[in-house]
Amino acid sequence: VYEGVGHDSWVQAYETEALYDWFMKQQLE
């Protein structure tokens, strides 16, 4: 567990960006 470093927020933001990127790639196919 990470505390006081905003780890969860960073991971959530990263995963959201990765998911969005994947979604956009699916639309191009």
N, CA, C and O atoms as CSV, one atom per row, in Angstrom:
chain,resi,resn,atom,element,x,y,z
A,1,VAL,N,N,0.847,-1.204,0.000
A,1,VAL,CA,C,0.000,0.000,0.000
A,1,VAL,C,C,0.878,1.248,0.000
A,1,VAL,O,O,1.764,1.400,0.841
A,2,TYR,N,N,0.618,2.134,-0.956
A,2,TYR,CA,C,1.377,3.379,-1.032
A,2,TYR,C,C,0.572,4.473,-0.359
A,2,TYR,O,O,-0.625,4.626,-0.607
A,3,GLU,N,N,1.244,5.236,0.500
A,3,GLU,CA,C,0.532,6.303,1.207
A,3,GLU,C,C,1.235,7.641,1.021
A,3,GLU,O,O,2.464,7.714,1.029
A,4,GLY,N,N,0.450,8.694,0.853
A,4,GLY,CA,C,1.004,10.043,0.798
A,4,GLY,C,C,1.761,10.368,-0.471
A,4,GLY,O,O,2.469,11.373,-0.526
A,5,VAL,N,N,1.625,9.529,-1.502
A,5,VAL,CA,C,2.341,9.820,-2.742
A,5,VAL,C,C,1.392,9.891,-3.940
A,5,VAL,O,O,1.832,10.070,-5.076
A,6,GLY,N,N,0.101,9.750,-3.684
A,6,GLY,CA,C,-0.867,9.818,-4.773
A,6,GLY,C,C,-0.713,8.670,-5.747
A,6,GLY,O,O,-1.043,8.804,-6.925
A,7,HIS,N,N,-0.213,7.536,-5.265
A,7,HIS,CA,C,0.042,6.396,-6.148
A,7,HIS,C,C,-1.239,5.932,-6.837
A,7,HIS,O,O,-1.255,5.711,-8.048
A,8,ASP,N,N,-2.306,5.786,-6.065
A,8,ASP,CA,C,-3.563,5.306,-6.636
A,8,ASP,C,C,-4.059,6.244,-7.731
A,8,ASP,O,O,-4.533,5.792,-8.773
A,9,SER,N,N,-3.948,7.545,-7.495
A,9,SER,CA,C,-4.404,8.517,-8.482
A,9,SER,C,C,-3.561,8.423,-9.747
A,9,SER,O,O,-4.087,8.528,-10.855
A,10,TRP,N,N,-2.247,8.226,-9.587
A,10,TRP,CA,C,-1.356,8.135,-10.744
A,10,TRP,C,C,-1.669,6.891,-11.561
A,10,TRP,O,O,-1.740,6.938,-12.789
A,11,VAL,N,N,-1.855,5.780,-10.861
A,11,VAL,CA,C,-2.168,4.529,-11.553
A,11,VAL,C,C,-3.509,4.640,-12.266
A,11,VAL,O,O,-3.656,4.180,-13.399
A,12,GLN,N,N,-4.478,5.247,-11.607
A,12,GLN,CA,C,-5.803,5.390,-12.224
A,12,GLN,C,C,-5.705,6.238,-13.492
A,12,GLN,O,O,-6.296,5.902,-14.518
A,13,ALA,N,N,-4.965,7.325,-13.417
A,13,ALA,CA,C,-4.811,8.210,-14.565
A,13,ALA,C,C,-4.093,7.485,-15.700
A,13,ALA,O,O,-4.479,7.608,-16.862
A,14,TYR,N,N,-3.045,6.727,-15.361
A,14,TYR,CA,C,-2.281,5.998,-16.373
A,14,TYR,C,C,-3.153,4.947,-17.042
A,14,TYR,O,O,-3.150,4.818,-18.266
A,15,GLU,N,N,-3.900,4.195,-16.237
A,15,GLU,CA,C,-4.748,3.149,-16.800
A,15,GLU,C,C,-5.853,3.743,-17.663
A,15,GLU,O,O,-6.223,3.173,-18.690
A,16,THR,N,N,-6.378,4.894,-17.243
A,16,THR,CA,C,-7.425,5.546,-18.031
A,16,THR,C,C,-6.865,5.975,-19.382
A,16,THR,O,O,-7.523,5.816,-20.410
A,17,GLU,N,N,-5.652,6.518,-19.379
A,17,GLU,CA,C,-5.035,6.951,-20.632
A,17,GLU,C,C,-4.754,5.761,-21.530
A,17,GLU,O,O,-4.975,5.823,-22.740
A,18,ALA,N,N,-4.268,4.677,-20.940
A,18,ALA,CA,C,-3.963,3.476,-21.705
A,18,ALA,C,C,-5.241,2.883,-22.296
A,18,ALA,O,O,-5.260,2.437,-23.443
A,19,LEU,N,N,-6.307,2.886,-21.494
A,19,LEU,CA,C,-7.581,2.344,-21.962
A,19,LEU,C,C,-8.132,3.196,-23.096
A,19,LEU,O,O,-8.653,2.666,-24.078
A,20,TYR,N,N,-8.021,4.503,-22.966
A,20,TYR,CA,C,-8.496,5.416,-24.006
A,20,TYR,C,C,-7.717,5.191,-25.298
A,20,TYR,O,O,-8.297,5.163,-26.384
A,21,ASP,N,N,-6.388,5.030,-25.172
A,21,ASP,CA,C,-5.549,4.800,-26.338
A,21,ASP,C,C,-5.953,3.503,-27.028
A,21,ASP,O,O,-6.048,3.442,-28.254
A,22,TRP,N,N,-6.190,2.462,-26.224
A,22,TRP,CA,C,-6.607,1.174,-26.777
A,22,TRP,C,C,-7.947,1.313,-27.492
A,22,TRP,O,O,-8.135,0.789,-28.590
A,23,PHE,N,N,-8.879,2.030,-26.851
A,23,PHE,CA,C,-10.208,2.215,-27.422
A,23,PHE,C,C,-10.116,2.910,-28.778
A,23,PHE,O,O,-10.782,2.505,-29.731
A,24,MET,N,N,-9.308,3.938,-28.866
A,24,MET,CA,C,-9.159,4.672,-30.112
A,24,MET,C,C,-8.579,3.773,-31.195
A,24,MET,O,O,-8.995,3.848,-32.351
A,25,LYS,N,N,-7.628,2.930,-30.835
A,25,LYS,CA,C,-7.035,2.013,-31.810
A,25,LYS,C,C,-8.084,1.039,-32.327
A,25,LYS,O,O,-8.080,0.692,-33.508
A,26,GLN,N,N,-8.985,0.593,-31.450
A,26,GLN,CA,C,-10.038,-0.326,-31.879
A,26,GLN,C,C,-10.952,0.354,-32.901
A,26,GLN,O,O,-11.433,-0.291,-33.833
A,27,GLN,N,N,-11.188,1.639,-32.728
A,27,GLN,CA,C,-12.068,2.365,-33.640
A,27,GLN,C,C,-11.445,2.484,-35.032
A,27,GLN,O,O,-12.165,2.606,-36.024
A,28,LEU,N,N,-10.127,2.450,-35.111
A,28,LEU,CA,C,-9.447,2.602,-36.391
A,28,LEU,C,C,-9.482,1.320,-37.204
A,28,LEU,O,O,-9.292,1.357,-38.420
A,29,GLU,N,N,-9.718,0.211,-36.570
A,29,GLU,CA,C,-9.700,-1.072,-37.280
A,29,GLU,C,C,-11.007,-1.315,-38.034
A,29,GLU,O,O,-11.162,-2.348,-38.685
